[in-house]
């Protein structure tokens, strides 16, 4: 039986958003982005724990949000994040309940993940070791050298843009993080750490509305998505 924990790294700054407030705590239609994100996980079958990893300065805000979502079946915890996203997730992994057997890592600023995608991704991760949500690349990708000259044009049909959640069997993800931390290796996402130790990771076709709110324009797009209403339909 799946016992899923969701780790929400929320320790980043708001520099690219040009605000002093970290992005997860910006308000979007009456609630913080973090609250919208948590709310969309509560309906996921098998969810038993949510762990928010945040900066020390925002611990009280995160704890207030966490307390509003706790229930008899789901615990919502807060841990202090690290100087890097990878450290934050490593801290969160150490706080998981003993009975958790599957772990999802999800950007706290992706508030439009759907229940159906999470559950599909979780099932594939259970069967294969790991699974991530991604979308096919729309633009042609160029590999360039240090001087900015094109070296290669990869076949676009083989290129996918990774999103989150990225879900793994707990022992596999813990082993990947243990090795990365021990060797001072930093990956660009969780799947890259699992790939590095030979783990298999399945790609699930995602939803382009599952955007990561990073820049001011993203916040406006997010407002439009909420105004649109239901978004629980993969595109």
Protein Blocks (a to p, Z undefined) as FASTA:
>chain_A
ZZddddddfkbcfklnopabdfklpceehiafklmmmmmmmmpghiabdcddddfklmmm
mmmmmmmmgcfkbccddddddfbfklmmmmmmmmpcfklcbdcdddfklckbcfklmmmm
mmmmmmnopacdddddfbdcddddfkopafbdcdfklpccddddddddfklmmmmmmmmm
mnopacfbfklmmmmnopacddddddfklcccfbfklmmmmmmmmmnopakbcZZ
